[in-house]
Amino acid sequence: MTETKIDNQAQLGEFHHQYEVEINAPREKVWETMTGDVGEWWNHTFSEKPARLYIEPKAGGYFGEDFDSHGNGCIHAVVTFVKKPEKLVYRGWMGMQGPVNGVISVVLEENNGVTIMKLSHQCTGKVDEVVANGYGEGWKELNIRLKELVETGKITS
């Protein structure tokens, strides 16, 4: 028989990162780039060279990573709300270890051919300041990469 130990000392934490990014392109182009070949701009992965990173922009769709062509991979989050090309919401662990619940919301607003991308990542669970800061820096980098790809067709950072 095995004994299960309960950690009554587990510390729960939370974070909320919010960003507004101005992208010089219509929101349809931002949407297509954001949900198209995700591996072009998303560089935070489990496998060193994933076979595919994808977002299925439909309710119940996955934000996933295929490690290879043999069925190995993971689901980072599940899409819970879609209104193309205005809003995408997904919920999941996004690579964090331990029990967590995260919600990422992306809203695209366009004015005269310029898109304002409003991104929010809220998370509760077994997270600490180091994790929160790491995800904050990660989102900053991803926002820059997506903006560069949409505006120039390539990533230089």
ROVOMAR-203972 format. One record per atom (N, C-alpha, C): atom name; x, y, z; residue number from 1. Coordinates in steps of 0.1 Angstrom, whole numbers, plus 5000, padded with zeros to 4 digits. Atoms other than C-alpha are relative to their C-alpha. Last residue first. Layout:
residues N
atom:u:v:w:n
CA:X:Y:Z:NUM
...
***
This chain:
residues 157
atom:u:v:w:n
N:4996:5000:4985:157
CA:5148:5400:4674:157
C:5001:4986:5005:157
N:4986:4997:4998:156
CA:5149:5401:4636:156
C:5004:5000:5014:156
N:4997:4997:4986:155
CA:5116:5384:4627:155
C:5015:5003:5001:155
N:4988:5008:4994:154
CA:5103:5385:4592:154
C:5002:5004:5014:154
N:4999:5013:5006:153
CA:5072:5396:4572:153
C:5012:4992:5005:153
N:4989:5001:5010:152
CA:5078:5432:4580:152
C:5001:4987:4993:152
N:4996:4988:5006:151
CA:5047:5444:4599:151
C:5010:4999:4989:151
N:5011:4995:5007:150
CA:5031:5411:4608:150
C:5004:5012:4992:150
N:5004:5009:5011:149
CA:5063:5394:4616:149
C:4989:5006:4992:149
N:4990:5000:5011:148
CA:5077:5423:4636:148
C:4995:4992:4988:148
N:5000:4987:5007:147
CA:5045:5427:4656:147
C:5010:5001:4989:147
N:5012:5000:5008:146
CA:5044:5389:4664:146
C:4999:5014:4992:146
N:4999:5009:5012:145
CA:5080:5390:4675:145
C:4988:5000:4991:145
N:4991:4994:5010:144
CA:5076:5420:4697:144
C:5001:4992:4988:144
N:5007:4988:5006:143
CA:5045:5406:4714:143
C:5009:5007:4989:143
N:5010:5005:5010:142
CA:5063:5373:4719:142
C:4993:5011:4993:142
N:4993:5005:5011:141
CA:5092:5390:4737:141
C:4991:4995:4989:141
N:4994:4988:5007:140
CA:5069:5410:4760:140
C:5008:4996:4987:140
N:5010:4993:5008:139
CA:5049:5379:4767:139
C:5006:5012:4993:139
N:5004:5008:5011:138
CA:5080:5360:4778:138
C:4990:5006:4991:138
N:4989:4997:5009:137
CA:5092:5388:4801:137
C:4997:4992:4987:137
N:5001:4986:5004:136
CA:5058:5387:4819:136
C:5011:5003:4989:136
N:5010:4999:5010:135
CA:5059:5349:4819:135
C:4998:5014:4995:135
N:4995:5007:5012:134
CA:5093:5349:4836:134
C:4989:5001:4989:134
N:4990:4991:5007:133
CA:5082:5376:4861:133
C:5004:4993:4987:133
N:5007:4989:5005:132
CA:5052:5355:4872:132
C:5008:5009:4992:132
N:5008:5005:5011:131
CA:5073:5323:4875:131
C:4992:5012:4993:131
N:4991:5004:5011:130
CA:5099:5341:4896:130
C:4992:4995:4988:130
N:4995:4988:5007:129
CA:5072:5358:4917:129
C:5009:4997:4988:129
N:4993:4991:4991:128
CA:5055:5325:4926:128
C:5005:5012:4992:128
N:4990:4991:5007:127
CA:5030:5303:4910:127
C:5006:5009:5010:127
N:4987:5001:4993:126
CA:5010:5273:4924:126
C:5011:5008:4991:126
N:4995:5013:4997:125
CA:4977:5285:4913:125
C:5013:5000:5007:125
N:5000:5003:4986:124
CA:4961:5316:4897:124
C:5005:4985:5002:124
N:4997:5013:4996:123
CA:4968:5331:4863:123
C:4999:4999:5015:123
N:5003:5002:4986:122
CA:4956:5360:4843:122
C:5002:4986:5004:122
N:4998:5013:4995:121
CA:4971:5368:4809:121
C:4998:5000:5015:121
N:5001:5002:4985:120
CA:4958:5398:4791:120
C:5002:4986:5003:120
N:4998:5014:4996:119
CA:4966:5409:4755:119
C:5000:5001:5016:119
N:5001:5000:4985:118
CA:4952:5441:4739:118
C:5001:4985:5005:118
N:5002:5013:4994:117
CA:4963:5443:4703:117
C:5001:5002:5015:117
N:4995:5000:4986:116
CA:4958:5478:4688:116
C:4996:4986:5005:116
N:5006:5008:4991:115
CA:4956:5475:4650:115
C:5006:5002:5014:115
N:4991:5003:4990:114
CA:4963:5502:4625:114
C:4993:4992:5011:114
N:4990:5009:5005:113
CA:4945:5503:4592:113
C:5010:4997:5010:113
N:4993:4996:5011:112
CA:4925:5534:4601:112
C:5012:4992:4996:112
N:5004:4986:5003:111
CA:4915:5522:4635:111
C:5009:5005:4989:111
N:4993:4994:5012:110
CA:4915:5485:4643:110
C:4994:5014:4999:110
N:5009:4988:5003:109
CA:4908:5468:4677:109
C:5008:5007:4989:109
N:4994:4992:5011:108
CA:4922:5433:4683:108
C:4990:5011:4996:108
N:5010:4991:5007:107
CA:4914:5417:4716:107
C:5007:5008:4990:107
N:4995:4991:5010:106
CA:4935:5388:4730:106
C:4989:5007:4993:106
N:5010:4994:5008:105
CA:4925:5370:4762:105
C:5008:5010:4991:105
N:4994:4990:5009:104
CA:4947:5345:4780:104
C:4989:5006:4991:104
N:5009:4996:5010:103
CA:4932:5326:4810:103
C:5008:5011:4992:103
N:4996:4987:5007:102
CA:4954:5306:4833:102
C:4990:5003:4989:102
N:5011:4996:5009:101
CA:4945:5280:4859:101
C:5003:5013:4994:101
N:5002:4986:5003:100
CA:4974:5263:4878:100
C:4987:5002:4991:100
N:5014:4996:5002:99
CA:4982:5231:4896:99
C:4998:5015:4997:99
N:5009:5000:4988:98
CA:5018:5222:4891:98
C:4986:5004:4997:98
N:5000:5012:4993:97
CA:5043:5232:4864:97
C:4991:5001:5012:97
N:4997:4999:4986:96
CA:5035:5260:4840:96
C:5000:4986:5007:96
N:4987:5005:4997:95
CA:5036:5252:4803:95
C:5004:5001:5014:95
N:4990:4993:5008:94
CA:5006:5273:4792:94
C:5015:4997:5005:94
N:4988:4999:4991:93
CA:4984:5258:4820:93
C:5012:5007:4993:93
N:4991:5012:4998:92
CA:4952:5264:4802:92
C:5012:5003:5008:92
N:4998:5004:4986:91
CA:4924:5287:4790:91
C:5009:4988:5001:91
N:4997:5014:4997:90
CA:4920:5304:4757:90
C:5004:4999:5014:90
N:4997:5003:4986:89
CA:4903:5336:4746:89
C:5003:4986:5001:89
N:4996:5014:4998:88
CA:4904:5351:4711:88
C:5003:4998:5015:88
N:4997:5005:4986:87
CA:4887:5383:4701:87
C:5003:4985:5000:87
N:5000:4990:4989:86
CA:4882:5406:4671:86
C:5006:4995:5013:86
N:4986:4999:4996:85
CA:4890:5388:4638:85
C:5002:5009:5012:85
N:4991:4996:5010:84
CA:4870:5365:4643:84
C:4997:5013:4994:84
N:5007:4991:5008:83
CA:4850:5362:4675:83
C:5010:5006:4990:83
N:4995:4995:5012:82
CA:4863:5332:4694:82
C:4990:5009:4993:82
N:5008:4990:5006:81
CA:4858:5321:4730:81
C:5007:5005:4987:81
N:5013:4999:4994:80
CA:4870:5291:4750:80
C:4991:5011:4994:80
N:5007:4988:5004:79
CA:4901:5279:4731:79
C:4986:5000:5006:79
N:5012:5003:5008:78
CA:4918:5252:4750:78
C:4993:5013:4998:78
N:5012:4993:4996:77
CA:4954:5256:4763:77
C:4988:4996:4991:77
N:4997:4989:4991:76
CA:4990:5243:4762:76
C:4987:5006:5005:76
N:5010:4989:5002:75
CA:4980:5209:4747:75
C:5003:5011:5010:75
N:5008:4995:4988:74
CA:5010:5186:4745:74
C:4990:5010:4995:74
N:5003:4986:5000:73
CA:5030:5165:4720:73
C:4993:5004:5013:73
N:4995:4994:4988:72
CA:5039:5130:4709:72
C:4998:5015:5000:72
N:5011:4998:4990:71
CA:5016:5116:4682:71
C:5005:5005:5013:71
N:5004:5013:4994:70
CA:5044:5101:4660:70
C:4990:5002:5011:70
N:5011:5005:5008:69
CA:5050:5131:4637:69
C:4994:4987:5005:69
N:4995:5008:5012:68
CA:5071:5150:4662:68
C:4988:4995:4992:68
N:4985:5002:4999:67
CA:5068:5173:4692:67
C:5006:4993:4988:67
N:4997:5013:5004:66
CA:5033:5185:4682:66
C:5015:4999:5001:66
N:4986:5002:5005:65
CA:5025:5216:4702:65
C:5002:4985:4997:65
N:4992:5012:4997:64
CA:4990:5228:4710:64
C:5014:5000:4993:64
N:4987:4994:5003:63
CA:4966:5257:4713:63
C:5010:4989:5004:63
N:4988:5001:4991:62
CA:4935:5237:4710:62
C:5011:5010:4996:62
N:4988:5003:5007:61
CA:4900:5242:4696:61
C:5012:5000:5010:61
N:4996:5013:4997:60
CA:4869:5240:4719:60
C:5013:4996:4993:60
N:5003:5004:4986:59
CA:4855:5272:4705:59
C:5003:4985:5001:59
N:5014:5004:4999:58
CA:4873:5278:4672:58
C:4997:4996:5014:58
N:5009:4989:4996:57
CA:4906:5294:4663:57
C:4985:4997:4999:57
N:5012:5003:5008:56
CA:4927:5262:4663:56
C:4990:5010:5004:56
N:5012:4995:4993:55
CA:4961:5275:4675:55
C:4988:4997:4991:55
N:5013:4996:5007:54
CA:4991:5256:4663:54
C:4990:5005:5010:54
N:5008:4992:4990:53
CA:5027:5248:4669:53
C:4988:5005:4994:53
N:5010:4990:5003:52
CA:5042:5221:4647:52
C:4995:5006:5013:52
N:5004:5002:5013:51
CA:5071:5196:4644:51
C:4989:5010:4996:51
N:5013:5006:5002:50
CA:5086:5211:4675:50
C:4996:4998:4985:50
N:5005:4997:5013:49
CA:5123:5218:4675:49
C:4987:4993:4997:49
N:4990:4991:5006:48
CA:5137:5219:4710:48
C:4996:5005:4986:48
N:4990:5007:5008:47
CA:5106:5204:4724:47
C:5009:5010:4994:47
N:4995:5011:4993:46
CA:5087:5221:4752:46
C:5011:4993:4993:46
N:5005:5014:5003:45
CA:5082:5254:4734:45
C:5006:4990:5010:45
N:4999:5006:4986:44
CA:5086:5292:4739:44
C:4993:4986:4999:44
N:4988:5008:4998:43
CA:5094:5305:4704:43
C:5002:4995:5014:43
N:5000:5005:4986:42
CA:5061:5317:4691:42
C:5012:4991:5002:42
N:4997:4990:4990:41
CA:5066:5338:4660:41
C:5000:4996:5014:41
N:4992:4989:5006:40
CA:5069:5315:4630:40
C:5003:5010:5010:40
N:4986:5003:4998:39
CA:5057:5285:4651:39
C:5009:5011:4994:39
N:4996:4994:4987:38
CA:5022:5300:4651:38
C:5015:4998:5003:38
N:4988:5008:4997:37
CA:5017:5293:4614:37
C:5006:5006:5013:37
N:4995:5008:5011:36
CA:4982:5308:4613:36
C:5011:4991:5004:36
N:5006:5014:4999:35
CA:4965:5320:4645:35
C:5004:4991:4988:35
N:5001:5005:4986:34
CA:4985:5352:4652:34
C:4995:4985:5000:34
N:4986:5003:4996:33
CA:4994:5358:4615:33
C:5000:4993:5014:33
N:4995:5011:5008:32
CA:4958:5355:4604:32
C:5014:4996:5004:32
N:5006:5012:4997:31
CA:4946:5377:4632:31
C:5005:4988:4993:31
N:4995:5003:4987:30
CA:4972:5404:4626:30
C:4994:4986:5004:30
N:4986:5005:5002:29
CA:4963:5404:4589:29
C:5006:4996:5013:29
N:5001:5013:5007:28
CA:4926:5406:4597:28
C:5013:4994:4998:28
N:5002:5011:4991:27
CA:4934:5434:4622:27
C:4998:4986:4994:27
N:5014:5003:4997:26
CA:4947:5457:4595:26
C:4999:4988:5010:26
N:5006:5009:5010:25
CA:4985:5465:4598:25
C:4985:4998:5004:25
N:5003:4993:5012:24
CA:5008:5488:4617:24
C:4995:4991:4989:24
N:4994:5007:5012:23
CA:5007:5470:4650:23
C:4995:5007:4987:23
N:5005:4994:5013:22
CA:5002:5489:4682:22
C:5007:4994:4989:22
N:4990:4999:5010:21
CA:5007:5467:4713:21
C:4994:5006:4987:21
N:5006:4994:5012:20
CA:4987:5470:4745:20
C:5011:5002:4990:20
N:4992:4993:5010:19
CA:4998:5446:4772:19
C:4991:5007:4990:19
N:5008:4994:5011:18
CA:4983:5432:4804:18
C:5010:5008:4991:18
N:4992:4992:5009:17
CA:4999:5407:4829:17
C:4991:5006:4989:17
N:5008:4995:5011:16
CA:4979:5394:4858:16
C:5009:5009:4992:16
N:4994:4989:5007:15
CA:4996:5372:4884:15
C:4990:5004:4989:15
N:5007:4995:5012:14
CA:4985:5348:4911:14
C:5008:5011:4993:14
N:4997:4986:5004:13
CA:4998:5328:4940:13
C:4992:5004:4988:13
N:5006:4996:5013:12
CA:4991:5297:4959:12
C:5003:5014:4998:12
N:5003:4986:5002:11
CA:5014:5284:4986:11
C:4994:5003:4986:11
N:4999:4995:5014:10
CA:5013:5248:4995:10
C:4996:5014:4999:10
N:4992:4988:5000:9
CA:5016:5243:5033:9
C:5002:5006:4986:9
N:5009:4989:4996:8
CA:4988:5218:5036:8
C:5008:5013:5000:8
N:4992:4989:4996:7
CA:5009:5193:5016:7
C:4991:5012:5003:7
N:5006:4988:5004:6
CA:4989:5161:5016:6
C:5008:5012:5005:6
N:4998:4989:4991:5
CA:5008:5129:5017:5
C:4994:5012:4994:5
N:5001:4987:5007:4
CA:4994:5098:5000:4
C:5002:5011:5010:4
N:5006:4990:4992:3
CA:5006:5065:5014:3
C:5000:5013:4992:3
N:4993:4988:5001:2
CA:5012:5035:4992:2
C:4993:5011:5008:2
N:5008:4988:5000:1
CA:5000:5000:5000:1
C:5009:5012:5000:1
***
